[in-house]
Amino acid sequence: MQNVRTSAGAGRRARRIAGIVMSAVASVAPLTLGAQTAPDLPFGIGERLSYQVTVGNSRVGKGSMSVQGPEDVRGTATYVLKSEMRVRIGFVKASDRAESWLDPVRMAALRYRKRERRAFTGSDEQVELYPGEQRWQSGSGAAGESPTNMPLDELSFIYFIRTLSLTPDSLLSLVRHYDRDRNPVEVRLVGRDTIQTTAGTFSTIIVEMRVKDQGRFHGSGTIRLYLSDDLCRIPVRIETSVPVIGTTVLTLESYTPSSAHLAHAPR
């Protein structure tokens, strides 16, 4: 009987230990899952892009885009996408900063923040996205339904486009923006070009992205992406036509690939 009780006690201890181990694994798994999918995407943690900003023929500032993380958002490991631009035109300074927390497995954004500063104005936007519930909630109290369970925001949309296989003259009408009123986003491959930059010379595909944004474009606008014609799909040049200001151009100055993409990085 003593041996039986001892065996039963050992069994209970083993189950408790197994339970602790499983709980520990479950708590770590979300943070490792995103890292394991990195080779399947043309970007990954550690990637950094630096840009020169021009308006017309004038150099007016600097910009950057980067991928950081992983960072936990409500139990999901996310890539933290960051974009920043600082410009000065005469005595007028302006800055834009955006952050997007992207689930790299579902290609769905879970959180978005944007901060804009102009000469006499500024705006701050903070949005929590709930893909499974197809809804969003902003820090100001605004809320709405999303038309998709794989929502994207202004910044993560650019990274998503890097994952697409596009054919000449094909038109994609994508209902992926978290805000129903800003859909659809139209994406089209319109040509190819060779772009010379301080970071090197790149063969690129030209992708046009037509977006709806009442605040920035007074209705709708066009973003033109020159993506490297390779596995990395680096945004070598980004052109944005904004009313009053004109066309703002970001041209690549330097590129640091993620560790997962060193072998595929352009020479």
N, C-alpha and C positions, 0 to 999 in steps of 0.2 A: 504493500500500500504506500509506503514511503517513497518507493521508486516511481510509482504512478503519480503521486502528488508533485514530486520533483520534476518529472517530465512535463506535467501540465503547467507548472510554474515557469519552466524554461520556455515552453511554447508561447505563454503569454508575453514573456519578456521579449522573445524573438519578434512577436507580432507588433509589440510597441515600438521596438527599434526599427522594424520595417516601415511602420507608419510614419515615424519621424523622418526617415530617409526619403520616403515618397513625398512628404510635405516639403522637405528641403528642395528636392528635385523640381517639384511643381512650382515653387517660388522662384527658382532660377531659370526654368525653361523659357518663359516669355522673353527674357533678355538675351538668350542665346539663339532663339529661333530666327530673329531678324538677321543676325550676323551670318547664319548658315545659308540664307538665301542671297547674300550679296553677290556671288558670282553670276546669278541669273539676271541681274540688272546691269545696265551700262554705267551705273554709278554706285558708290558705296561710301561707308564711313571713312573719313580722312580726305576725301576729294575737296579741293579748293580751287576756285577760279577767280582770277583778279582781272579787272577791266579798266580801260581808259574810257571816259565818258566824253562825248562830243555833241554839240548842238550846232548844226550848220558846219562851218569850217573851224569852229573854236573848241579847244579842249577846255572843258569846264569842271572836271572832277574825276573821281575814282569810284569804282564799284567792286563788289565781290559777291560770290555765291559759294556756299560750303555745305558739306554734309557732316553732321556730328551725331554723337550718341554711342550706343543705344540708350534711350531714356524711357522709363516706364510711364505709360498713361493709362490709368484705370485697368492695370493688369496686362497691357499689351506693350511689347517692346517696339519702339518707334525710332526711325531716323529723324533727326532734327535738322531740317533744311533751313538755311539762313541766307538772306539776301540783304545787302546794304548798299546804298548809293549816297554819296555826298557831292554836291555840286555848288559852284559859285559863278554867277553871271553878273559881272560888275560888282556892285555892293550887296547884291541879293544872294543869300545863302539858302540852300534847301537840302533836306535829307529825307530818305525813305529807308525804313527798316522793316523787314518781314520775316516771320518765323512760322514754319509749318511742321507739325509733328505727324509724320507719315508712317502708317503701317506698311512695311515693304512687302508683306505676304499678300495682302488684299489690295494693295495700292489704293488705300483709303486714308484720308486725313482725319485725325482725331481732335486736332486743336490748331488754331490759327491766330496769330497776332500780327498786327501791322501798325506802325507808327510813322506818321508823316509830319514834317515840319516845313513850313514855308516862311516867307518874310514876316507876315503878320498873322498867319493862321497855322493851325495844326489839327491833327485828328489822331485818335487812338482807337483801334478796333481789336477786340478780344472775343473769340468765338470758340465755344466747345461744340464739337460735332459728335453725334451719336449715330454711327452708321447702321447698327442693328435696329434702331428705332426710327430711322430715317427722319431725324429732326436735328435742329441746331439751336443753340442758346447763346446770345451775346452777353458780354459783361454789362451792357447798358440796359439789359432787360428785354431787348427785342428777341423774338423767337420765330421759328418757322419750320415748315416741313421741307425735307429734302426729297427730290424726285428719284433718288437712287440710294442704294445701300453701300455704294462705293464712292462717297463724295470726295471732291477735291476743292482746293481753294486756288487763289490766284497764283501762288508760288508753286505748289505741288503739281499744278497742271503742266507747267513747263517740264518738270522732271518726268511726268507721265508720258508726255509727247516723245521724250527720248526713248521710250520703250516700244514705240509703235513701229510696225513694218508698213511703210507707205509706198505706194506705187504712183508713177507720174499721173497727174491730173485727177487722181482719186480725191473725192470729197467725203470727209467724215463729219457727220453731224452728231456731236457728243453731248449727251445729257448727263454730265458728271459734276457740274458745279453744285456746291451744297445749297446755294440760294436758287430756288426755282425760277425766279425772275431773271436770272443771268444765263439761262439756257435758251437754245443750245449754243455750244461753242463749236464753230466750224474750223476744221483743220484740213489743209490741202498742201500737197507737195507741188511746188510751182516751178522748180528748176534746180540747176546746179551752178556752182561758182567756185573759183579758187580764190581764197582770201589770204593775203599776206599780213602778218602781225608780228609784233616783237617776240611773240612766243613761237613763231615758225610760220610756215606756209601750209595751208590746209585745203584739201579738196572737201567741199561741203555740199549738202543738200539744202535747199531753201524751202522752209516750211512756213506757210502763212496761217496765222491763228486769228480768227475773227471773234471778238469777245463783246459782250454787252456789259457796260459799266457806266451808269448814268453820272456817277460822281466824277470819274476820271476822264471819260471820253465824251461826256454830254450825250450819251446814247450808246453808240457802238464804236469800236476802234479796231485797228489791226496791229498785231505784233508779228514781226517777221524774224524767224529764227534761222540762222545759218549753222547747221549742225554738222560736225565732222563726219565724213562718209566712211566710218569705221565702226568697230564694235562699241566704242565709248560714247558716240553721239554727243561730243562736247559742244556746248553752245559757244561757237567761236565769235559770233557777232549777233547782237540783238538790236533790232530797230523797232522803235515805238513812236507812232505818230500821235501827238497830243495837241488838242486845240490850243491856240494862242502861242504855246512854246514852240511848236513845230516838231521835227523829227529828232528824237534823242537816240544816239547810237552808242552801244557798249561794245568795245572791241577788245578781244582777249589780249592780256599782257603776259600772264603766266598761268601755268596749269600744274597742279599737284594731284596725281591720281590717287585713288584709294589703294591700299596695300593689296586688295583682291584683284586690282586691275592693272598692276604694274606691267604685266606681260603684254597687255593689249594696248598700252598707252602709245600714242603716236610718237614717232622719233622726231 
